[in-house]
Amino acid sequence: MTKKKPGPRRTSGRRGAPARRARADDMLANALRLFAEIGYANATVKSIAAAAGINPALLYYYYESKEALFIATLRQAIAAALDDRAGFDLIARTTDSAALIRAWFEKNRSLIVPLSQMLKLLLEYRTSGTRIPEVDRLIRRFYDAELELLSRAIQRGMRSGQFRADIDVQGIASFVSTHLDGLVLGATIRGLADIRRGLSLLEAFVFEHLRAPDRRFAIRRKRGAQLSPSSA
């Protein structure tokens, strides 16, 4: 595999930048789907280009190798799952930790298909024996950020009295993250029909464990929950 730093090749000038970005995003979406379907080892630049309906030379114009494409694909999938730092910004803007955790569950519901593709790809990568340092760093970043967001939300709820005071913060954050992976990966085997119900049951179980008082913890989901801005 090449040792060059992977990533999309830059082009000069701003004209046509939105079209180039849209084209690159489409290539990455098709690459994610194909990598998830047949695995990194079996996917070729030619097959990914065919799935995207483009000439392989154009794909090489953006990404210098299959490894570079793989890393860019995973980076974009993780960025979509984490929404960069949007979740941490919500922590700063709301005193309602339950609303924050519910919003996190809702985000995962909205990303079921790309999440299932990403996790299938990560599982295939982990069991393949292949090791790409940049990919390993991306995986650690994804799970570290997820655990940090959940932990900080739970800690804030404990300090405010919204959640009970004796919670194993790291334990419950890890429990939620691990079981979410299990639900999503299970859906790739059983189909996506029951995944949203499974997520709702996991969400209810978590809040039962946190035992937030009903008056602080209820969210009017039918009206589209709005996170309450912090008054601090």
C-alpha positions, 0 to 999 in steps of 0.5 A: 500500500502507498505510504503517501498521505491520503486524501482528495487532490486539491485543485486551484481556483474557486470556479466549479468548486461546489460541483467538484465537491458534489461529485466527490461526495457522490463518489464517497457515498458509492465507495462506502456502499460498495466497500460495505457490500463486498469488502475493502479487499474485493472492491476495486477502483474500477468497480467503485467508478462503475458504481458511481457512473464515472471513468476510473481516471476521474476517480484517480484525479480525486484520490491517488489510490484505493487506500486514499479513497478508503480513508476519505470514505471512512472520514466522511462517514464518521464526520456525518455520524458525529456531525463534527462538534455539533453535539458538543455545541448542544451540550454548551447550549442546553441545560436539559441533558435528557433532551440532548441524549434523546437528540443523539438517539434521534440522529442515529435513527436518521442515519441508519443506512450509512451507519450500518454501512460504516459499521459493516466496513469497520468490522470487515477492516478489523477482521481482515488483518489489514492495518492502516494507521490513519484508519485506526486513528479515525476509528478511535476518534469516532468512539472517543467522541461518542463516549465523550458526548454521552459521558458529558451529557450524563455528568451534566444531568447528574450535577443538575439533579436531572439524573440520579447521583450514583451512575457509573458514567463511563459504564453506561456510556460504553453500554449505550455505544456498544449496544447501538453498534450491536443493533445496527450490525444486527440490522445488516443481518436481519434487515432494517425493519426493526432497527428503529424499534430496537433503538427506541427500546434501548433509549427507554432502557437507558432513561429507566436506568438514569431515572430522570424525574418525569417533569424534567425529562419529558420531551414533546417529540410529536411537536419536534423537540427543541433543546432549551437554551442554557440560562447560565 
